[in-house]
Amino acid sequence: MIRTQLEDRLAALALAFILAVAFGLRIIDLGSQPLALPEVAAWRQAGDGFMDAIARALQGGISPLQVTVLKAVQAVAGDTAFALRLPSVLFSVASVGLAFLLARRIAPASAAVLAAILLTLHGSDIAAARQATDTALLSFCTLLFGLYAVGFVSDGSGSEGAPNRWQAISLMMVGINVGLLLLYSHPAALICWVALLSGLVIIRFSYAGQHSKTIWPLFVSQSIAGIGYLPYALARFMPSDTWATVAQSDIWRHLLGASSGLPGLLVLGTGMVLVIVHSPAKKLLHLSPLSDSMLLAAIWTVLLLVLSLGLSGVALPISSRDALLTLPAAASVMAAVGYMLIMPPRWYRYGVLGVVAIAMGLGLVQFSRPTGPDFRPLAQVIRNELKAGGCVLVGPKPMLAALRYELRDLTPCLKGFTTDLVISRLVGARQRAVVVTDKAVKPSLTSEPGVTWEQRREVARKDATITIYRRTAASPAASPAQ
């Protein structure tokens, strides 16, 4: 008993240090990276009116919960890259704490510490935390719901008893809230919700459900949460032509990405296999009095993977990449439990913990930074061009969206065009205009009396060469308006 209390105190101190490291890895240099296109889309959606932003969420934008968070952030702290990404950082760090608590409910304190370390060093989780999208929010809500749900199965101590009426009502109210938070956090959250609830049902109505813990607050609360989720589900998952465009290819590449590369996949995969093999075998053979929560870890491990890759391909318009977004959080908990299952409670257990943590850290650098085109140099060129007045016509829509963020103080000067639009009719014969295109879109530059177009300069980018055309006057009669 004294030893267990000492381990818990040491684990609490270790958690404080781990949370500080997790925050540092996610916050460092946060605002210096350019916004990726999904982040720009999130910024634009959050900038709409509340009802318009929610309507866009129902049509495939970022989730209603994330857009509400971003609107609050913009109202308080502005729309800089640092401010937009800060909520994701906080959700990710909080997920590390939740991973610790969830693992502690299932296994010893050493497993909880290892779970927190694995998630802290998870490269793809760090990358998600450094983007203003709803991925970090999804992981946080999944772990929060898992922490709530695991309380409805036995912990093996035999001390669980039926709650009184007010405790049951409180459990039900908490369940409604955590269920709705999860379901409205991300389109792929439905898979997580189904997997977590299915694990509990399997436990309660199988050979493992030997205990008399009251479970009706869970069923009632999640029934209410499911009804509350219907508006989002009907709007998001109604059959449409977009279902056919969901890519299920490159599952191996997506799995590597969600695992923080090959080192992470080996570390997490080995631990998860240990849970799957060890827990059911021990329970079935009655080799030790494992708790239902331990077996629940094994069931969740299987269900999250099977449903993520299976259900997303046949029943929901969710790509395999989106369906695997919660793998870092779930796998970190399950793998930590798996490693601690095979290690006796001796000092060298912490040596194994260190080796596993180092192996996990090998995949840190590759996945720790967001990738994507940087439109900031192009924005600076355009800003210089606009000093002389006029407007800028931008071809590709993704480029236009990114430039609207980088040049948000000059947004009225930016316009979009298509290849079949005559630019001269859009801007007027005498207005100064700069046309920005990449290789994929070529402008229709119609010659006018007294006016010519010149190729001003080219801006090289990783994925394209941006060509800027400027309208110039060939005679005093056609001089551009300043």
Residue pairs with C-beta under 8 A, 6 or more apart in sequence:
4 109
7 108
7 109
7 110
8 109
10 109
11 100
11 104
11 109
11 110
11 112
11 113
14 113
14 116
15 97
15 100
15 112
15 113
15 116
18 96
18 100
18 113
18 116
18 117
18 120
19 93
19 96
19 97
19 116
21 120
22 92
22 93
22 96
22 116
22 119
22 120
23 89
23 93
25 120
25 121
25 126
25 368
26 89
26 92
26 93
26 126
26 129
26 130
27 89
30 81
30 82
30 85
30 86
30 89
30 130
31 80
31 81
31 82
31 85
32 81
33 81
33 130
33 369
33 370
34 81
34 372
34 373
34 374
34 375
34 376
34 406
35 43
35 81
35 84
35 132
35 402
35 405
36 131
36 370
36 371
36 372
37 372
37 373
37 398
37 401
37 402
38 131
38 133
39 81
39 84
39 85
39 131
39 132
39 133
40 401
40 402
40 404
40 405
41 61
41 62
41 401
42 61
42 62
42 66
42 67
42 70
42 84
42 132
42 133
42 134
43 70
43 79
43 84
43 132
43 405
44 401
44 404
44 405
45 53
45 56
45 57
45 61
45 62
45 67
45 70
46 53
46 67
46 70
46 71
46 74
47 53
47 74
47 79
48 56
50 71
53 61
53 67
53 71
54 64
54 67
56 67
57 63
57 64
57 67
57 232
58 64
58 231
58 232
58 235
58 236
59 235
60 187
60 236
60 242
61 67
62 70
62 133
62 134
63 134
63 137
63 138
63 184
63 185
63 186
63 187
63 189
64 184
64 232
65 134
65 137
65 141
65 181
65 184
65 185
66 133
66 134
66 137
66 185
66 186
69 87
69 137
70 84
70 87
70 132
73 83
73 84
73 86
73 87
74 83
74 84
77 83
77 86
79 408
81 132
84 132
85 129
85 130
85 131
85 132
87 132
87 136
87 137
88 128
88 129
88 130
88 131
88 132
88 133
88 135
88 136
88 137
89 129
89 130
89 136
91 129
91 136
91 137
91 139
91 140
92 125
92 126
92 128
92 129
92 136
92 139
92 140
93 129
94 140
95 119
95 125
95 136
95 139
95 140
95 143
95 329
96 116
96 119
96 120
97 116
98 140
98 143
98 144
98 147
98 329
99 112
99 115
99 116
99 118
99 119
99 143
99 329
99 332
99 333
100 112
100 113
100 115
100 116
101 112
101 147
102 115
102 143
102 146
102 147
102 150
102 333
103 111
103 112
103 114
103 115
103 116
103 333
103 336
103 337
104 111
104 112
105 147
105 150
105 151
105 155
105 293
106 150
106 291
106 293
106 294
106 296
106 297
106 333
106 337
107 294
107 297
107 336
107 337
107 340
107 341
108 340
108 345
110 340
110 343
110 345
110 349
110 350
110 353
111 336
111 337
111 339
111 340
112 336
113 336
113 353
114 335
114 336
114 339
114 340
114 353
114 356
114 357
115 332
115 333
115 335
115 336
115 337
116 332
117 353
117 356
117 357
117 360
118 267
118 268
118 331
118 332
118 335
118 336
118 356
118 357
118 360
119 125
119 328
119 329
119 332
119 333
121 260
121 357
121 360
121 361
121 364
122 260
122 264
122 328
122 332
122 360
123 260
123 261
123 264
123 363
123 364
123 365
123 366
123 367
123 368
124 257
124 258
124 259
124 260
124 264
124 328
124 367
125 136
125 139
125 260
125 328
125 329
126 364
126 367
126 368
127 367
127 368
127 369
127 370
128 135
128 136
128 139
128 325
128 328
129 136
130 368
130 369
130 370
131 370
134 185
134 186
135 186
135 325
137 185
137 186
138 185
138 186
138 188
138 189
138 192
138 325
138 326
139 325
139 326
139 328
139 329
140 185
140 329
141 178
141 181
141 182
141 185
141 186
141 189
142 182
142 189
142 192
142 196
142 326
142 329
142 330
143 329
143 330
143 333
144 178
144 181
144 182
145 178
145 179
145 181
145 182
145 192
145 193
145 196
146 196
146 300
146 330
146 333
148 174
148 175
148 178
149 196
149 197
149 199
149 200
149 218
150 293
150 296
151 171
152 200
152 204
152 213
152 215
152 218
153 200
153 203
153 204
153 209
153 211
153 213
153 291
153 292
153 293
153 296
154 160
154 210
154 211
154 213
154 291
154 292
154 293
155 291
155 292
155 293
156 289
156 290
156 291
156 292
156 293
156 294
157 291
160 211
160 212
160 213
162 212
162 213
162 214
163 171
163 214
163 217
168 214
168 216
168 217
169 217
171 217
171 218
171 221
172 217
172 220
172 221
173 221
174 221
175 217
175 218
175 220
175 221
175 222
175 225
176 221
176 224
176 225
176 228
179 193
179 221
179 222
179 224
179 225
179 226
179 229
180 225
180 228
180 229
182 189
182 192
182 193
183 189
183 190
183 193
183 225
183 226
183 228
183 229
183 232
184 229
184 232
186 322
186 325
187 236
187 318
187 322
188 308
188 312
188 318
188 322
188 323
188 325
188 326
190 229
190 233
190 237
190 316
191 304
191 307
191 308
191 311
191 312
191 316
191 318
191 323
192 304
192 326
193 222
194 307
194 311
195 300
195 303
195 304
195 307
195 308
196 300
196 303
197 222
198 299
198 303
198 307
199 296
199 299
199 300
199 303
200 215
200 218
200 296
202 208
202 299
203 209
203 292
203 295
203 296
203 299
204 215
208 283
208 292
208 295
209 292
210 292
211 292
237 316
237 317
240 317
242 317
243 317
246 312
246 317
246 318
246 319
247 319
247 320
247 321
248 312
248 313
248 319
248 320
250 320
251 309
251 320
254 319
254 320
254 321
254 324
255 265
255 324
255 327
256 262
256 265
257 321
257 324
257 367
258 321
258 324
258 325
258 327
258 328
259 265
259 268
259 269
259 327
259 328
259 331
259 363
260 328
260 360
260 363
260 364
260 366
260 367
261 362
261 363
261 366
261 367
262 363
263 359
263 360
263 362
263 363
264 360
264 362
264 363
266 359
267 335
267 356
267 359
267 360
268 327
268 331
268 332
268 335
268 360
269 335
270 335
270 338
270 339
271 331
271 334
271 335
271 336
271 337
271 338
271 339
271 356
272 301
272 331
272 334
272 335
272 338
273 338
274 335
274 338
274 339
274 341
274 342
275 297
275 298
275 301
275 334
275 335
275 337
275 338
275 341
276 298
276 301
276 302
278 298
278 338
278 341
278 342
279 290
279 294
279 295
279 297
279 298
279 341
280 295
280 298
281 287
282 288
282 290
283 290
283 295
294 337
297 333
297 334
297 337
298 334
300 330
300 334
301 330
301 331
301 334
304 326
304 327
304 330
305 327
307 323
308 320
308 323
308 324
308 326
308 327
309 320
309 323
309 324
311 323
312 318
312 319
312 320
312 322
312 323
313 320
339 352
339 353
339 356
340 349
343 349
343 352
373 402
373 461
373 462
373 463
373 464
374 461
374 462
375 399
375 402
375 403
375 406
375 461
376 406
377 459
377 461
378 403
378 436
378 459
378 461
378 466
379 403
379 406
379 407
381 457
381 459
381 468
382 392
382 403
382 407
382 434
382 436
382 468
383 407
383 410
385 392
385 434
385 456
385 468
385 470
386 392
386 410
386 413
386 434
388 432
388 480
388 482
389 432
389 480
389 481
389 482
390 413
390 427
390 431
390 432
390 433
390 434
390 471
390 480
390 481
391 413
391 414
391 415
391 427
391 431
391 432
391 433
391 434
392 403
392 413
392 414
392 415
392 433
392 434
392 435
392 436
393 415
393 416
393 417
393 423
393 426
393 427
393 433
393 434
393 435
393 436
393 443
394 400
394 403
394 414
394 415
394 416
394 417
394 436
394 437
395 416
395 417
395 418
395 419
395 435
395 436
395 437
395 438
395 440
395 441
395 443
396 437
396 438
396 440
396 441
397 416
399 436
399 438
399 466
400 414
400 416
403 414
403 436
404 411
404 414
407 413
407 414
415 426
415 427
417 423
417 426
417 435
417 443
419 441
419 442
419 443
419 444
420 444
421 444
422 444
422 446
423 433
423 435
423 443
423 444
423 445
423 446
424 446
424 448
427 433
427 471
429 448
429 451
429 478
430 478
430 479
430 480
430 481
431 480
431 481
432 470
432 471
432 480
432 481
432 482
433 470
433 471
434 456
434 468
434 469
434 470
434 471
435 443
435 445
435 453
435 468
435 469
435 470
436 466
436 467
436 468
437 443
437 466
437 467
437 469
438 464
438 465
438 466
438 467
439 464
439 465
440 464
443 469
445 453
445 469
447 453
448 478
449 478
450 473
450 474
450 475
450 477
450 478
451 471
451 472
451 473
451 474
451 478
452 471
452 472
452 474
453 469
453 470
453 471
453 472
454 469
454 470
454 472
455 467
455 468
455 469
456 468
456 469
456 470
457 468
458 465
458 466
458 467
458 468
459 465
459 466
459 468
460 466
471 480
472 480
473 479
473 480
